[in-house]
Amino acid sequence: MGLDADTVALRVRYFTNNWLFWMAVTVGSASAVTPRIASAADGDRVDPTTGLTDEQFDRLPEQDAVLPKEWELAKPNYWVLGVAFERAGQRDLGSSLLRDQLYGVSVAYKWKEFSPYIRALINVPQAFNEYRILTVGGFRSYIEPYGVEVSYGVGTHFEVRLKDHYWLAALSPLELGTTLLRSGSLRVQLFSGVRFAFAGELIDNFLFDPNGINNARAQDELNRLKRVESWEGFFTVVFGRAL
């Protein structure tokens, strides 16, 4: 089948236009790549992600990496300083509620899984001769089952009760504790345990306790605490900060 002159001319024009188009694309692509080839002509590698040579990348300003706070590892050794609230004794309600509530400070040093600690507490009396002063020192060991921090501790307690006219020394062979809240440096801890009185005497000092000199009733109560009711429980809540 023969082709007429118009058809031949149309096909020649079509192939010519397409050839010119692809030549233009090829030349444009080559000119776009030329600067990158020139920038790497000195032998530096061009990073395909940033489009920078090694020398250009090295000239970028350095910045220190900052990790999110939740990624930061906790320090193995630190101080915990806080305020403490403690209740102890057989009289938990009634007129002695305020007198038997103790307030104070707590200081502990966390060294890996171990922690020596001290507490100093006092009540809010209605008069000077109603003060209760308690100091506690001891040692705890911590574990974290299922991510919950718990502790076992022992301690020594020394207390002065001016209203009762005597002082007491006690040992705590059992103190269990747990961390109720641990957020950043904040610590809320609960401790409970038992202690038994092993020593105590009347104050018998006219300057500090003029009504307790040879007080027979106070001596009877002291003997009862040392021989009959020497055991008592206690609860302590500490709101602290890790330093």
C-alpha positions in Angstrom: 0.0 0.0 0.0 1.6 3.3 -1.1 1.8 6.5 1.0 0.9 9.8 -0.5 3.2 12.8 -0.2 1.1 14.5 2.6 1.3 11.4 4.9 5.1 11.1 4.4 5.6 14.8 5.2 3.4 14.5 8.4 5.4 11.5 9.8 8.7 13.2 9.1 7.5 16.2 11.0 6.3 14.0 14.0 9.7 12.1 14.4 11.6 15.4 14.0 9.7 17.1 16.8 10.1 14.2 19.2 13.8 14.0 18.5 14.2 17.7 19.3 12.1 17.2 22.6 14.3 14.4 23.9 17.5 16.3 23.0 16.2 19.2 25.1 15.5 16.9 28.1 19.0 15.4 27.8 20.7 18.7 27.7 18.7 20.1 30.6 19.4 17.1 32.8 23.1 17.3 32.1 23.2 21.0 33.0 21.4 20.3 36.3 23.9 17.6 37.3 27.0 19.7 36.3 27.1 21.9 39.5 26.9 18.8 41.8 29.7 17.1 39.8 31.7 20.3 40.0 31.1 20.7 43.7 32.5 17.2 44.2 35.3 17.7 41.7 37.8 18.1 44.6 37.2 14.5 45.6 34.7 15.1 48.5 31.7 12.8 48.6 28.3 14.3 48.2 25.8 13.0 50.7 22.6 11.9 48.8 20.4 12.8 51.7 21.7 16.3 52.6 23.2 17.2 49.2 26.3 18.4 51.0 29.9 17.5 50.6 31.9 16.2 53.6 33.7 19.5 53.9 30.4 21.4 53.9 28.9 19.1 56.5 31.9 19.5 58.8 31.5 23.3 58.7 27.9 23.0 60.2 27.7 24.4 63.8 27.9 21.6 66.4 25.0 21.1 68.9 25.0 19.0 72.0 22.5 16.2 72.0 19.7 16.6 74.5 17.8 13.5 75.6 14.2 13.7 76.9 14.0 13.6 80.7 12.2 10.2 80.6 15.3 8.7 78.9 17.7 9.9 81.5 19.1 7.3 83.8 18.4 7.7 87.6 21.5 8.4 89.7 22.5 5.3 91.7 23.6 7.5 94.7 21.6 10.5 96.0 20.2 12.2 99.1 16.5 12.3 99.9 15.5 15.3 102.1 11.9 15.7 103.2 9.3 16.4 105.8 7.9 13.5 107.9 4.7 12.8 109.7 4.5 9.9 112.2 1.9 8.3 114.4 2.8 5.8 117.1 1.5 4.3 120.4 -1.7 2.6 121.5 -3.6 5.9 121.8 -4.7 6.7 118.3 -7.9 8.7 118.9 -9.5 11.1 121.4 -7.8 13.8 123.3 -4.3 12.5 122.6 -4.7 12.7 118.8 -2.9 16.0 118.4 -0.4 15.3 121.1 0.7 12.0 119.6 1.0 13.3 116.1 4.6 14.0 115.3 6.1 16.3 112.6 9.7 16.7 111.5 12.4 16.2 108.9 13.8 13.1 107.3 17.2 12.7 105.8 18.3 9.6 103.9 21.2 8.7 101.6 20.4 6.2 98.8 23.5 4.2 97.9 22.4 1.7 95.3 20.0 -0.7 97.1 20.9 0.5 100.6 20.0 3.6 102.6 21.0 4.9 106.0 18.5 7.4 107.4 17.7 9.7 110.3 14.4 11.4 111.4 13.8 14.1 114.0 10.2 14.8 115.0 8.3 16.8 117.5 4.6 17.2 118.4 2.6 20.4 118.7 2.0 20.8 122.4 -0.4 23.2 124.3 2.4 23.9 126.8 6.1 23.5 127.2 5.8 20.5 129.5 3.8 18.5 126.9 6.5 18.2 124.3 7.3 14.8 122.7 10.7 14.7 120.9 11.6 11.7 118.9 14.8 10.9 117.0 15.2 7.8 114.8 18.2 6.4 113.0 18.5 3.2 111.0 19.2 1.4 107.8 17.1 0.2 104.9 17.5 -2.2 102.0 15.5 -1.6 98.8 14.2 -3.9 96.0 11.9 -3.2 93.1 9.6 -6.1 92.3 7.5 -5.3 89.2 8.8 -1.8 89.2 7.5 -0.9 92.7 10.1 0.3 95.2 9.8 -1.5 98.6 12.2 -1.6 101.5 13.0 -3.5 104.7 14.7 -1.6 107.6 15.8 -1.7 111.2 16.2 1.3 113.5 16.8 2.8 116.9 14.3 5.2 118.5 15.0 7.6 121.3 12.0 9.6 122.7 11.5 12.2 125.4 7.9 12.6 126.8 7.8 15.6 129.1 4.1 15.2 129.9 4.6 11.6 130.9 7.8 12.6 132.8 10.2 10.0 131.2 12.4 9.1 128.3 12.3 5.8 126.3 14.8 4.0 124.1 13.4 1.4 121.7 14.6 -0.9 118.9 12.7 -1.5 115.6 13.5 -4.9 114.2 10.9 -4.6 111.5 10.1 -1.6 109.3 8.5 -2.1 105.9 8.2 0.7 103.4 7.1 1.5 99.8 7.3 4.4 97.5 3.8 5.7 96.8 4.9 8.3 94.2 8.1 8.7 92.3 8.0 11.6 89.7 11.2 13.3 88.8 12.9 14.2 92.0 9.7 13.9 94.1 9.4 11.0 96.5 6.3 10.1 98.6 7.1 7.2 100.9 5.1 5.2 103.5 6.8 3.2 106.3 5.2 1.1 109.0 6.8 -1.1 111.6 7.0 -2.1 115.2 9.4 -1.3 118.0 9.9 -2.4 121.6 11.1 -0.3 124.5 14.2 -1.7 126.1 15.2 1.2 128.3 13.7 4.2 130.0 13.9 6.3 133.1 12.1 9.3 134.7 13.5 12.6 133.7 13.8 13.8 137.3 15.0 17.2 136.3 13.5 20.2 138.0 14.4 22.6 135.1 12.8 20.6 132.3 10.1 18.6 134.3 9.4 20.1 137.7 6.2 17.9 138.1 8.0 14.7 137.4 10.4 14.6 140.4 9.8 11.2 142.1 6.4 10.9 140.3 5.0 7.5 141.4 2.3 7.5 138.7 4.8 8.2 135.9 7.1 5.5 137.3 4.2 2.9 137.2 3.4 3.8 133.6 7.0 3.6 132.6 7.3 0.1 134.2 4.2 -1.0 132.4 5.6 0.2 129.0 9.0 -1.6 129.6 7.6 -4.9 131.0 4.0 -5.4 129.8 3.3 -3.2 126.8 6.8 -2.7 125.5 5.7 -3.3 121.8 4.0 -0.6 119.8 3.4 0.1 116.1 4.1 3.2 114.1 3.3 4.7 110.7 5.5 7.3 108.9 4.8 9.3 105.7 7.7 11.2 104.1 7.4 13.8 101.4 10.9 14.2 100.0 13.1 15.4 97.2 16.0 13.5 95.7 19.1 15.7 95.6 
